[in-house]
Amino acid sequence: MNVLVDENLTPSLVQRLAAKGVAAVHVAHIGMPGATDPEVWTYAYGARPDRRR
């Protein structure tokens, strides 16, 4: 399971999840601080602008 942690949650949650074997990344760590909810959802579901279809 991969988890994208939104900015309303602490970035330290990434390390806590990793300790439990869950791959996670915080939006601030991928250059998305201040992103809107639709932008986060788009990234999370793989329709990122940098990915060509």
C-alpha positions in Angstrom: 0.0 0.0 0.0 1.2 3.5 -0.8 -0.1 6.5 1.1 0.0 10.1 0.2 -0.2 12.2 3.4 -2.0 15.5 2.9 -0.6 18.7 4.4 -3.2 18.9 7.1 -1.4 15.9 8.7 2.1 16.1 10.2 5.0 15.0 8.0 6.3 12.8 10.9 3.4 10.5 10.0 5.5 9.3 7.1 8.1 7.9 9.4 5.5 6.3 11.7 3.9 4.6 8.7 7.3 3.4 7.4 7.9 1.8 10.8 4.7 -0.2 10.2 5.8 -1.2 6.7 3.6 1.3 4.9 5.2 3.3 2.0 4.2 6.9 2.4 5.1 10.4 1.2 4.0 13.8 2.4 2.8 16.3 -0.2 5.3 18.8 1.1 8.1 16.4 0.3 7.1 16.1 -3.4 6.8 19.8 -4.1 3.1 20.1 -3.6 2.7 22.3 -0.5 -0.5 24.4 -0.9 -1.9 22.1 -3.5 -5.7 22.0 -3.8 -7.6 18.9 -3.0 -8.2 18.2 -6.8 -4.5 18.6 -7.5 -3.6 16.1 -4.7 -6.2 13.6 -6.0 -5.0 13.9 -9.5 -1.4 13.3 -8.4 -2.5 10.3 -6.2 -4.4 8.7 -9.0 -1.5 9.0 -11.5 -2.8 11.6 -13.8 0.1 13.9 -13.1 1.0 16.5 -15.8 4.5 14.9 -16.1 3.1 11.6 -17.0 2.2 11.2 -20.7 -0.7 9.0 -21.7 
